Amino acid sequence: MNLNQVLQARLQQRQDQSLYRQRMITEGPQQPMLRSQGRDYLCFTSNDYLGLANHPQVIAALQAAAKTYGVGSGASHLVCGHSAVHAQLEQALAKLTGRSRAVLFSSGYMANVGLLGALLEATDGVFEDRLNHASLIDGGLLSGARLQRYRHNDVADLQQRLQKSQARHKLVATDSVFSMDGDIAPLGQLAQVCQAEDAWLMLDDAHGLGVLGVHGGGAALQAGLDQQQAPIYMGTLGKALGCYGAFVAGSDTLVEAMVQFARSYIYTTAIPPAVAAASLAAVNLLHEESWRQAHLQQLIQRFRDTAQTMDLPLMDSHTAIQPLLLGDASRALQVSEALKNMGILVTAIRPPTVPANSARLRITLTAAHSASQVEQLLAALAKLQHQGLLAS
């Protein structure tokens, strides 16, 4: 069989299992009313948790920096791509997260792969929550260290694995907010176990930065974990901050090690200075418009209270990610399509992104949504429930 025949068979299998994915083409900015193919939809599927992706100050900062620096950064950070605004953003992110220093990466995936590869070798061990993001799993595999995956949020299982391990160095990596379930890792307990078992704790705070902690400083601050208790912190700029890129924060020594050893930092072009300037403006807005976090929390509580009254299949999440567990992939697709026909976008999440038989609707709320828009979503879900498409 030639290459196309082999790939076509694999693609057909995905379609037969209701696991085929398709890209949606949007025609405007990220905002609650999202335009696609000439139609406006009420969107509950974006990770723009604070509604900053289309904020006038963020746009203005990007435009002004583009006039100063041009578009492309021209090279990697270690050649000539590290501008003054990149340096300013790193300083602001370190201050925001309560860490000594931060270093920018071009994406969260590159940050996780580069970080774990820089810190671990074949004689080491990396211990990861079973529901960690794919980038953390891939980073662990690519590092060459022995990867073990402990049961989701099961601190006792993790401790047993750490105690049995003969690894030279042990690193525990976890999402702080799990991207598909929306629940928060038991960070305080994880830190205690890591301290007791001489392990390093790494937090992937992609879905916590901006919405958790004082001024959006993240899950580590919310859990009261300082730099010694949670020495390795990764955050992204493309979700609550509404921009693009990622960073690793921690001690000066940790960050300098990233600069010297992280291949995905050393051998890639720096993000455009204008994007860094936009991210810096977004960080400043966390302080200037703190009402956004409060409004988002109000919407989350409003949605959960009504959904529980309706007996919808809510998962245990008190974050902006509010999944409805449906189980069957084809059923999740059917409900998602029914909502789309009603003018509402909610993504059906299916394996392999989530475990088998755990397909769900991944509803995401943002500070840009209004209470009436959340009520519109709930009314649509009630209608589908009445029709028997969305059983409790």
matplotlib code that plots the C-alpha trace (Angstrom):
import matplotlib.pyplot as plt

x = [0.0, 1.2, 1.4, -2.0, -3.8, -2.3, -3.3, -6.8, -7.5, -6.5, -8.6, -11.6, -11.3, -11.4, -14.6, -16.2, -15.5, -17.0, -13.5, -12.7, -11.8, -12.4, -11.2, -13.6, -12.7, -13.4, -13.8, -13.3, -11.8, -12.1, -15.2, -18.5, -20.1, -17.8, -18.3, -17.8, -18.8, -21.0, -22.9, -22.6, -22.5, -22.5, -19.2, -18.5, -15.5, -12.6, -9.8, -9.8, -10.9, -10.6, -11.8, -8.4, -7.7, -9.7, -9.1, -8.4, -5.3, -3.8, -4.4, -2.9, 0.2, 0.7, 0.3, 2.6, 5.3, 5.0, 5.8, 8.9, 10.2, 8.6, 7.0, 9.4, 11.9, 14.5, 16.3, 16.4, 16.7, 20.4, 21.3, 19.6, 15.9, 15.7, 14.3, 13.8, 10.1, 10.9, 13.0, 10.3, 7.7, 9.9, 10.4, 6.6, 5.8, 8.3, 6.8, 3.2, 3.9, 6.1, 9.2, 12.7, 13.0, 11.1, 12.2, 9.9, 9.2, 7.4, 4.5, 3.4, 4.2, 7.8, 8.2, 7.2, 9.3, 12.3, 12.0, 11.8, 14.5, 16.8, 16.3, 16.1, 18.3, 18.0, 18.9, 16.1, 12.4, 9.4, 6.1, 3.0, -0.8, -2.6, -4.7, -1.8, -1.8, -0.2, 2.7, 3.7, 3.4, 5.5, 8.0, 8.5, 8.8, 11.3, 13.4, 14.6, 13.8, 11.6, 8.0, 5.4, 1.8, 0.0, -3.7, -5.5, -5.0, -4.1, -1.3, -1.0, -0.4, 2.2, 4.0, 4.2, 5.7, 8.3, 9.3, 9.8, 11.8, 15.6, 15.9, 18.8, 16.5, 12.7, 10.5, 6.7, 4.8, 1.1, -1.4, -2.7, -6.1, -6.8, -7.8, -10.5, -12.0, -11.5, -10.6, -7.6, -4.7, -4.2, -1.1, -0.5, -0.5, 1.7, 4.2, 4.3, 4.9, 7.6, 9.4, 9.1, 10.4, 13.1, 11.3, 11.0, 7.5, 6.6, 3.3, 1.8, -0.5, -1.7, -5.4, -4.8, -2.6, -4.7, -7.8, -6.4, -4.4, -3.9, -4.2, -4.3, -0.8, -1.8, -2.5, 0.8, 0.0, -3.6, -2.3, 0.2, 3.2, 6.4, 9.4, 10.9, 7.7, 6.9, 10.3, 9.3, 6.4, 5.2, 2.5, 1.1, 0.2, -2.4, -5.3, -6.3, -3.8, -5.3, -2.0, 0.6, 3.6, 4.7, 7.2, 9.0, 9.5, 11.5, 14.9, 17.6, 19.5, 16.5, 15.9, 19.6, 19.6, 16.7, 18.6, 21.7, 20.1, 16.5, 16.8, 13.3, 14.4, 17.9, 17.0, 13.8, 12.9, 11.7, 8.0, 7.5, 8.3, 4.8, 3.2, 5.4, 4.2, 0.6, 1.3, 2.8, -0.3, -2.4, -0.4, -0.9, -4.7, -4.8, -4.2, -6.1, -9.3, -9.4, -13.2, -12.7, -11.7, -14.6, -17.1, -15.9, -16.3, -19.9, -20.7, -19.2, -21.3, -24.4, -23.9, -23.2, -26.1, -28.6, -27.0, -27.2, -30.9, -31.4, -29.5, -27.1, -24.1, -21.7, -18.2, -16.5, -15.1, -15.2, -13.1, -13.9, -13.9, -17.3, -17.6, -20.8, -19.9, -21.8, -19.7, -20.3, -18.4, -21.2, -23.7, -21.3, -21.0, -24.8, -25.4, -22.7, -24.2, -27.7, -26.3, -24.6, -27.9, -29.3, -26.4, -24.3, -20.7, -19.7, -16.9, -17.4, -14.2, -13.6, -10.8, -7.9, -8.0, -9.9, -10.1, -12.4, -16.1, -15.6, -16.6, -18.0, -19.1, -16.3, -18.1, -15.8, -17.0, -15.1, -15.2, -16.4, -19.7, -22.7, -25.1, -27.8, -25.6, -25.0, -28.8, -29.1, -26.8, -28.6, -32.0, -30.6, -29.3, -32.7, -34.4, -32.1, -32.7, -36.5, -36.0, -34.1, -30.7, -29.1, -30.2, -29.1]
y = [0.0, 3.5, 6.3, 7.8, 4.5, 3.8, 7.3, 7.1, 3.9, 5.6, 8.6, 6.5, 4.6, 8.0, 8.9, 5.6, 6.0, 9.6, 10.9, 12.8, 16.5, 19.5, 23.0, 25.9, 29.1, 32.2, 35.7, 38.1, 38.6, 36.3, 37.5, 36.1, 36.6, 34.7, 35.0, 31.9, 31.4, 34.5, 33.6, 34.9, 32.3, 32.7, 31.1, 29.1, 27.3, 29.8, 29.8, 33.6, 33.5, 37.2, 38.5, 40.2, 38.9, 41.8, 44.4, 47.9, 48.4, 45.0, 45.8, 49.3, 47.9, 45.4, 48.1, 50.6, 47.9, 46.8, 50.4, 50.4, 46.9, 45.7, 42.3, 39.4, 39.1, 38.0, 35.4, 33.3, 35.0, 34.1, 35.6, 39.0, 38.3, 39.3, 42.9, 45.3, 44.5, 40.8, 41.6, 43.8, 41.1, 38.5, 40.9, 41.5, 37.8, 37.0, 39.7, 38.6, 35.0, 35.7, 34.2, 35.5, 35.4, 34.2, 33.2, 33.3, 30.4, 30.4, 28.2, 26.1, 22.9, 24.1, 25.2, 21.9, 19.8, 22.1, 22.4, 18.6, 17.9, 20.4, 19.1, 15.3, 12.5, 8.7, 8.0, 10.3, 9.8, 11.9, 11.4, 12.8, 12.9, 10.6, 13.6, 15.9, 17.8, 16.1, 18.5, 17.4, 13.7, 14.2, 16.3, 13.5, 10.9, 12.9, 13.7, 10.1, 9.8, 7.0, 8.2, 7.1, 8.3, 8.3, 8.2, 11.5, 13.7, 10.7, 11.9, 8.5, 6.7, 9.3, 9.0, 5.2, 5.5, 8.1, 5.9, 2.9, 4.8, 4.4, 7.4, 9.8, 12.9, 12.8, 15.4, 15.6, 17.4, 18.3, 20.6, 23.0, 23.3, 20.3, 21.5, 18.9, 18.3, 21.8, 20.6, 21.9, 19.7, 19.3, 21.5, 21.9, 18.1, 17.5, 20.0, 18.3, 14.9, 16.3, 17.8, 14.6, 12.4, 14.9, 15.5, 18.7, 20.0, 21.4, 23.2, 23.7, 26.7, 27.2, 27.4, 29.0, 32.0, 35.2, 33.7, 32.2, 33.9, 37.5, 39.7, 36.6, 35.5, 31.8, 28.6, 28.5, 31.8, 30.8, 27.6, 29.6, 27.9, 29.8, 29.3, 26.6, 24.6, 24.9, 25.5, 25.0, 27.1, 27.2, 29.6, 30.5, 33.8, 32.5, 31.8, 34.2, 36.8, 36.7, 36.7, 34.0, 32.3, 30.9, 31.2, 29.3, 31.0, 30.2, 30.8, 32.7, 29.4, 27.5, 30.2, 30.5, 26.7, 27.1, 29.7, 27.4, 23.9, 24.1, 23.2, 24.5, 27.9, 28.0, 26.8, 28.7, 32.2, 34.5, 35.5, 38.9, 41.9, 43.2, 40.1, 40.5, 44.1, 43.0, 40.4, 43.0, 45.2, 42.2, 41.6, 45.3, 44.8, 42.1, 44.9, 47.7, 45.7, 43.1, 43.1, 40.6, 37.8, 38.6, 38.7, 35.4, 33.8, 35.1, 33.6, 30.3, 30.1, 31.2, 28.5, 25.7, 26.6, 26.4, 23.4, 21.5, 22.4, 21.1, 17.9, 18.3, 15.9, 18.4, 17.5, 18.6, 21.9, 25.4, 27.0, 28.6, 25.1, 23.5, 20.1, 18.2, 14.4, 12.5, 9.4, 8.4, 10.3, 10.3, 11.6, 14.4, 15.4, 15.3, 17.6, 20.0, 20.1, 20.7, 23.7, 25.0, 24.9, 27.0, 29.6, 28.4, 27.0, 24.4, 21.9, 18.2, 16.7, 13.1, 10.5, 10.5, 14.0, 12.4, 8.8, 6.3, 6.6, 10.1, 12.3, 15.6, 19.1, 21.4, 24.7, 27.6, 30.8, 34.1, 37.5, 38.9, 37.0, 38.6, 37.0, 37.0, 35.1, 32.4, 32.2, 31.8, 28.8, 27.3, 27.8, 26.0, 23.1, 22.9, 22.6, 19.8, 18.1, 18.3, 16.8, 13.9, 14.8, 15.8, 13.3, 14.0]
z = [0.0, -0.8, 1.8, 0.9, 1.1, 4.6, 5.8, 4.3, 6.1, 9.4, 8.6, 7.8, 11.1, 12.9, 11.1, 11.8, 15.5, 15.6, 16.5, 13.3, 13.9, 11.7, 11.8, 12.2, 10.2, 12.2, 10.6, 13.4, 16.9, 19.8, 21.7, 23.0, 19.6, 17.2, 13.4, 11.2, 7.6, 7.6, 10.8, 14.3, 17.1, 20.9, 21.8, 24.9, 23.7, 23.9, 26.5, 26.5, 30.1, 30.9, 27.5, 26.9, 23.3, 21.8, 24.5, 23.0, 25.2, 24.2, 20.5, 20.9, 22.6, 19.8, 17.1, 18.8, 19.3, 15.7, 14.6, 16.8, 16.3, 13.1, 12.9, 13.2, 16.0, 13.4, 15.4, 18.5, 21.9, 22.1, 18.7, 18.2, 18.8, 22.5, 22.6, 25.4, 25.5, 25.8, 28.9, 30.4, 29.9, 31.7, 34.6, 34.8, 34.7, 37.5, 39.7, 38.9, 39.9, 42.9, 41.4, 41.1, 37.3, 34.2, 30.7, 27.6, 25.3, 22.0, 23.1, 26.1, 24.3, 23.7, 27.3, 28.7, 26.3, 26.7, 30.4, 31.1, 28.6, 30.2, 33.8, 33.3, 32.1, 31.7, 35.3, 36.6, 37.1, 36.2, 37.8, 36.1, 36.8, 34.4, 33.1, 32.4, 29.2, 26.2, 26.2, 29.7, 28.8, 25.6, 27.5, 30.0, 27.3, 25.2, 28.3, 28.4, 32.1, 33.3, 33.2, 35.7, 35.6, 39.0, 39.4, 38.9, 42.0, 44.0, 46.4, 48.1, 44.8, 43.9, 47.3, 47.0, 43.5, 44.8, 47.7, 45.4, 42.8, 42.6, 40.3, 40.8, 40.7, 40.9, 39.3, 39.8, 37.1, 37.2, 35.6, 38.2, 36.5, 34.3, 30.9, 30.1, 33.6, 35.0, 38.5, 40.5, 41.6, 45.4, 45.2, 48.9, 49.5, 46.4, 47.7, 51.1, 49.5, 47.2, 50.2, 52.2, 49.3, 48.0, 44.7, 42.6, 42.0, 38.6, 37.9, 34.5, 35.2, 31.6, 32.8, 36.2, 35.4, 35.2, 36.9, 40.1, 42.9, 43.9, 40.8, 38.7, 39.8, 39.4, 41.2, 43.2, 44.8, 45.5, 47.2, 49.2, 47.6, 47.5, 45.2, 47.4, 47.7, 44.0, 42.4, 38.7, 37.3, 33.7, 32.5, 29.1, 27.5, 25.0, 27.4, 30.2, 28.9, 25.4, 23.6, 22.6, 24.0, 27.4, 30.1, 32.9, 36.2, 39.3, 40.8, 38.9, 38.6, 37.2, 34.6, 33.6, 33.1, 30.7, 28.7, 28.6, 28.2, 26.9, 23.2, 22.4, 23.8, 22.2, 18.7, 17.8, 16.8, 19.6, 19.6, 17.8, 20.0, 19.3, 20.8, 23.9, 24.2, 23.9, 26.7, 28.9, 28.4, 29.4, 32.6, 33.5, 33.0, 35.6, 38.1, 36.4, 35.7, 38.5, 38.2, 35.4, 37.7, 40.1, 37.2, 35.9, 39.3, 39.5, 36.1, 37.1, 40.3, 38.4, 35.7, 38.3, 40.5, 37.7, 36.0, 39.3, 39.7, 36.1, 37.1, 34.2, 34.1, 35.6, 36.4, 39.7, 38.5, 40.0, 37.3, 34.0, 32.4, 33.0, 31.3, 30.9, 30.8, 28.1, 27.7, 24.1, 21.4, 18.8, 21.4, 22.3, 18.6, 18.3, 21.2, 20.0, 16.5, 18.0, 20.0, 16.9, 15.0, 17.8, 17.3, 20.3, 20.0, 22.5, 21.5, 21.8, 23.3, 22.4, 22.7, 22.5, 24.1, 27.0, 28.1, 26.3, 27.2, 28.7, 25.8, 27.0, 26.1, 27.2, 28.2, 28.9, 30.5, 30.1, 31.8, 28.4, 28.8, 30.3, 32.7, 30.1, 27.7, 30.3, 30.8, 27.0, 27.1, 30.0, 28.2, 25.2, 27.3, 29.0, 25.5, 24.5, 27.8, 27.2, 23.7, 25.3, 23.6, 26.9, 29.6, 33.2]

ax = plt.figure().add_subplot(projection="3d")
ax.plot(x, y, z, "-o")
ax.set_aspect("equal")
plt.show()
